[in-house]
Amino acid sequence: MTPVLTWLGQAGFLVEAGGARLLVDPFFSEHEGRLFPPPPVDVFGARIDRVLVTHEHLDHLDPESLRAVAARSPGVSVVAPEPLREQVEGLPFHGVRPGDRLDLPGGGALRVVPAVHAVHPRDGYSEGGAPPRFVGYVLEIDGVAIYHGGDTIADDRVLAGLDGVRVDVALLPVNGRTFFREHEDLAGNLDARDAVALAAHCGASILVPIHWDLMAGNTERAGAAADAAAEAGAPVHVLTLSRERPWAVVLPG
Protein backbone atom coordinates (compact mmCIF):
# COMPACT_ATOMS: atom_id res chain seq x y z
CA MET A 1 0.00 0.00 0.00
CA THR A 2 1.27 3.49 -0.84
CA PRO A 3 1.66 5.92 2.09
CA VAL A 4 -0.54 9.00 1.87
CA LEU A 5 0.67 12.33 3.24
CA THR A 6 -1.61 15.28 3.85
CA TRP A 7 0.18 18.53 4.63
CA LEU A 8 -1.70 20.59 7.23
CA GLY A 9 0.44 23.70 6.84
CA GLN A 10 3.70 24.71 8.57
CA ALA A 11 5.24 21.40 9.78
CA GLY A 12 1.99 19.50 10.33
CA PHE A 13 1.22 16.25 8.50
CA LEU A 14 -1.33 13.48 8.59
CA VAL A 15 0.35 10.24 7.53
CA GLU A 16 -1.83 7.28 6.54
CA ALA A 17 -0.17 3.92 5.94
CA GLY A 18 -0.85 0.28 6.71
CA GLY A 19 -4.23 1.13 8.18
CA ALA A 20 -2.67 3.51 10.73
CA ARG A 21 -3.15 7.27 11.05
CA LEU A 22 -0.25 9.31 12.40
CA LEU A 23 0.05 13.03 13.03
CA VAL A 24 3.31 14.97 13.04
CA ASP A 25 3.43 18.39 14.74
CA PRO A 26 -0.31 19.13 14.49
CA PHE A 27 -1.46 22.70 15.14
CA PHE A 28 -5.25 22.95 15.12
CA SER A 29 -5.60 26.07 17.30
CA GLU A 30 -6.49 29.63 16.41
CA HIS A 31 -3.61 32.09 16.80
CA GLU A 32 -3.32 35.81 16.12
CA GLY A 33 -0.25 35.24 13.92
CA ARG A 34 -1.86 32.66 11.64
CA LEU A 35 -2.09 33.55 7.96
CA PHE A 36 -4.79 30.94 7.29
CA PRO A 37 -7.42 29.16 9.42
CA PRO A 38 -6.57 25.96 11.28
CA PRO A 39 -7.33 22.70 9.49
CA PRO A 40 -10.53 21.04 10.78
CA VAL A 41 -9.62 18.77 13.68
CA ASP A 42 -12.71 16.61 13.13
CA VAL A 43 -11.35 15.67 9.70
CA PHE A 44 -7.62 15.43 10.34
CA GLY A 45 -7.42 14.80 14.09
CA ALA A 46 -9.81 11.87 14.51
CA ARG A 47 -8.96 8.15 14.80
CA ILE A 48 -5.26 8.94 15.28
CA ASP A 49 -2.95 6.18 16.52
CA ARG A 50 0.18 8.23 17.32
CA VAL A 51 1.09 11.90 17.47
CA LEU A 52 4.77 12.62 16.80
CA VAL A 53 6.11 15.91 18.19
CA THR A 54 9.54 17.23 17.18
CA HIS A 55 9.97 20.02 19.76
CA GLU A 56 8.18 22.40 22.07
CA HIS A 57 7.40 25.52 20.04
CA LEU A 58 3.65 26.17 19.92
CA ASP A 59 3.29 25.52 16.18
CA HIS A 60 4.69 22.02 16.81
CA LEU A 61 3.58 21.16 20.34
CA ASP A 62 0.23 22.74 21.15
CA PRO A 63 -1.41 21.22 24.26
CA GLU A 64 -4.84 22.39 23.13
CA SER A 65 -4.42 20.57 19.81
CA LEU A 66 -3.22 17.41 21.57
CA ARG A 67 -6.27 17.43 23.83
CA ALA A 68 -8.55 17.91 20.82
CA VAL A 69 -6.95 14.94 19.05
CA ALA A 70 -7.17 12.78 22.18
CA ALA A 71 -10.89 13.56 22.50
CA ARG A 72 -11.42 12.18 18.99
CA SER A 73 -8.88 9.35 19.12
CA PRO A 74 -9.28 6.82 21.94
CA GLY A 75 -5.98 5.12 22.67
CA VAL A 76 -3.78 7.75 21.04
CA SER A 77 -0.30 8.28 22.48
CA VAL A 78 2.24 11.07 22.04
CA VAL A 79 5.85 10.48 21.00
CA ALA A 80 8.14 13.42 21.78
CA PRO A 81 11.59 14.26 23.17
CA GLU A 82 11.84 13.07 26.77
CA PRO A 83 12.29 16.59 28.28
CA LEU A 84 8.81 17.54 27.00
CA ARG A 85 7.01 14.99 29.18
CA GLU A 86 5.57 17.62 31.54
CA GLN A 87 4.19 19.62 28.59
CA VAL A 88 2.12 16.61 27.47
CA GLU A 89 0.45 16.20 30.84
CA GLY A 90 -2.54 13.87 30.99
CA LEU A 91 -1.87 11.92 27.78
CA PRO A 92 -0.01 8.63 27.25
CA PHE A 93 3.57 9.68 26.50
CA HIS A 94 6.61 7.95 25.02
CA GLY A 95 9.79 9.96 25.50
CA VAL A 96 12.49 9.54 22.84
CA ARG A 97 16.01 10.66 21.98
CA PRO A 98 18.12 10.38 18.79
CA GLY A 99 19.07 6.79 18.04
CA ASP A 100 15.79 5.33 19.30
CA ARG A 101 13.75 3.09 17.02
CA LEU A 102 10.07 2.32 17.66
CA ASP A 103 7.49 0.09 16.04
CA LEU A 104 4.46 1.89 14.62
CA PRO A 105 0.88 0.67 14.25
CA GLY A 106 0.29 -0.90 10.87
CA GLY A 107 3.73 -2.51 10.68
CA GLY A 108 5.92 0.53 10.17
CA ALA A 109 8.89 1.75 12.19
CA LEU A 110 10.07 5.10 13.49
CA ARG A 111 13.69 6.15 13.74
CA VAL A 112 14.59 9.20 15.85
CA VAL A 113 17.37 11.45 14.48
CA PRO A 114 19.02 14.65 15.73
CA ALA A 115 17.81 18.18 15.10
CA VAL A 116 19.66 21.39 15.98
CA HIS A 117 17.45 24.31 16.96
CA ALA A 118 16.83 26.77 19.83
CA VAL A 119 13.95 27.44 22.18
CA HIS A 120 15.10 31.08 22.06
CA PRO A 121 17.80 32.35 19.66
CA ARG A 122 19.72 33.82 22.58
CA ASP A 123 20.20 30.24 23.87
CA GLY A 124 22.28 29.39 20.80
CA TYR A 125 21.56 26.56 18.39
CA SER A 126 22.10 23.11 19.85
CA GLU A 127 20.46 19.74 20.39
CA GLY A 128 18.85 21.21 23.46
CA GLY A 129 20.74 19.46 26.24
CA ALA A 130 20.92 15.90 27.48
CA PRO A 131 18.57 14.37 26.65
CA PRO A 132 17.90 16.57 23.59
CA ARG A 133 14.82 18.76 23.30
CA PHE A 134 14.77 18.75 19.47
CA VAL A 135 14.48 15.72 17.17
CA GLY A 136 13.59 14.68 13.66
CA TYR A 137 11.88 11.46 12.63
CA VAL A 138 12.33 8.96 9.80
CA LEU A 139 9.15 6.98 9.20
CA GLU A 140 9.76 3.65 7.48
CA ILE A 141 6.32 2.69 6.18
CA ASP A 142 5.10 0.59 3.28
CA GLY A 143 8.58 0.46 1.77
CA VAL A 144 9.10 4.24 1.84
CA ALA A 145 11.41 6.18 4.18
CA ILE A 146 10.06 9.65 5.00
CA TYR A 147 12.31 12.06 6.91
CA HIS A 148 10.59 14.86 8.84
CA GLY A 149 13.39 17.15 9.97
CA GLY A 150 11.38 19.11 12.54
CA ASP A 151 12.88 22.54 13.05
CA THR A 152 16.61 22.37 12.37
CA ILE A 153 19.65 23.90 10.82
CA ALA A 154 22.35 21.76 9.21
CA ASP A 155 25.53 20.90 11.05
CA ASP A 156 27.80 17.91 11.68
CA ARG A 157 25.49 16.48 14.36
CA VAL A 158 22.53 16.40 12.01
CA LEU A 159 24.60 14.82 9.24
CA ALA A 160 26.10 12.22 11.59
CA GLY A 161 22.64 11.23 12.80
CA LEU A 162 21.58 10.55 9.21
CA ASP A 163 24.64 8.47 8.28
CA GLY A 164 23.50 5.08 7.05
CA VAL A 165 19.82 6.07 7.30
CA ARG A 166 17.79 5.52 4.15
CA VAL A 167 15.69 8.54 3.11
CA ASP A 168 13.37 8.64 0.09
CA VAL A 169 11.30 11.74 0.88
CA ALA A 170 12.63 14.68 2.94
CA LEU A 171 10.18 17.07 4.59
CA LEU A 172 12.43 20.00 5.50
CA PRO A 173 11.95 23.60 6.69
CA VAL A 174 13.02 26.34 4.30
CA ASN A 175 12.21 29.57 6.14
CA GLY A 176 15.87 30.21 7.08
CA ARG A 177 17.09 32.48 9.85
CA THR A 178 17.82 36.20 9.89
CA PHE A 179 19.18 38.68 12.41
CA PHE A 180 15.96 40.67 12.61
CA ARG A 181 13.69 37.64 13.05
CA GLU A 182 16.01 36.30 15.74
CA HIS A 183 15.86 39.75 17.36
CA GLU A 184 12.08 39.13 17.58
CA ASP A 185 12.76 35.77 19.32
CA LEU A 186 12.07 33.67 16.20
CA ALA A 187 14.52 30.77 16.08
CA GLY A 188 15.41 29.93 12.50
CA ASN A 189 15.91 26.88 10.32
CA LEU A 190 17.46 25.65 7.11
CA ASP A 191 17.04 28.03 4.22
CA ALA A 192 16.07 26.75 0.77
CA ARG A 193 19.66 26.11 -0.35
CA ASP A 194 20.58 24.18 2.78
CA ALA A 195 17.35 22.19 2.61
CA VAL A 196 18.20 21.12 -0.94
CA ALA A 197 21.76 20.25 0.08
CA LEU A 198 20.60 18.23 3.10
CA ALA A 199 18.02 16.34 1.04
CA ALA A 200 20.69 15.49 -1.54
CA HIS A 201 23.19 14.54 1.18
CA CYS A 202 20.85 11.96 2.71
CA GLY A 203 19.91 10.51 -0.67
CA ALA A 204 16.32 11.72 -0.86
CA SER A 205 14.78 11.70 -4.32
CA ILE A 206 11.99 14.12 -3.31
CA LEU A 207 12.20 17.26 -1.18
CA VAL A 208 8.98 18.74 0.21
CA PRO A 209 9.52 22.28 1.56
CA ILE A 210 7.73 22.95 4.87
CA HIS A 211 7.56 25.66 7.53
CA TRP A 212 7.22 28.52 5.06
CA ASP A 213 3.56 29.50 5.16
CA LEU A 214 1.93 29.89 8.57
CA MET A 215 3.16 32.74 10.76
CA ALA A 216 3.21 36.40 9.76
CA GLY A 217 6.78 37.66 9.55
CA ASN A 218 8.29 34.16 9.33
CA THR A 219 7.49 33.02 5.80
CA GLU A 220 9.36 32.15 2.62
CA ARG A 221 8.47 31.78 -1.05
CA ALA A 222 7.75 28.08 -1.63
CA GLY A 223 9.42 28.09 -5.03
CA ALA A 224 12.76 29.15 -3.54
CA ALA A 225 13.63 25.49 -2.96
CA ALA A 226 12.92 24.57 -6.59
CA ASP A 227 15.07 27.50 -7.72
CA ALA A 228 17.88 26.41 -5.39
CA ALA A 229 17.74 22.83 -6.67
CA ALA A 230 17.87 23.99 -10.28
CA GLU A 231 20.77 26.36 -9.63
CA ALA A 232 22.76 23.66 -7.81
CA GLY A 233 21.92 20.91 -10.30
CA ALA A 234 20.83 18.83 -7.30
CA PRO A 235 19.54 15.30 -7.99
CA VAL A 236 16.33 16.07 -6.10
CA HIS A 237 12.74 16.60 -7.22
CA VAL A 238 11.15 19.51 -5.32
CA LEU A 239 7.44 19.05 -4.65
CA THR A 240 5.36 21.85 -3.16
CA LEU A 241 2.26 20.39 -1.55
CA SER A 242 -1.15 22.02 -1.31
CA ARG A 243 -2.60 22.17 2.18
CA GLU A 244 -5.21 19.58 3.15
CA ARG A 245 -4.94 17.68 -0.14
CA PRO A 246 -3.71 14.07 0.16
CA TRP A 247 -0.59 13.03 -1.73
CA ALA A 248 -0.04 9.34 -2.41
CA VAL A 249 3.74 8.92 -2.24
CA VAL A 250 5.05 7.50 -5.49
CA LEU A 251 8.82 7.44 -5.82
CA PRO A 252 10.52 8.19 -9.13
CA GLY A 253 11.07 5.01 -11.13
Secondary structure, DSSP 8 states (H G I E B T S, - for coil): ---EEEE-STT-EEEEETTEEEEES---S--TTBSS----HHHHSSS-SEEE---SSTTT--HHHHHHHHHHSTT-EEEEEGGGGGGGTTS-EEEE-TT-EEE-TTS-EEEEEE--B-SSGGG-SBS-SSS-S-EEEEEEETTEEEEE--S----HHHHHHHTT---SEEEEE-B---HHHHHTT-----BHHHHHHHHHHTT-SEEEEESSSSBTTS---TTHHHHHHHHHT-S-EE----TT--EE-----
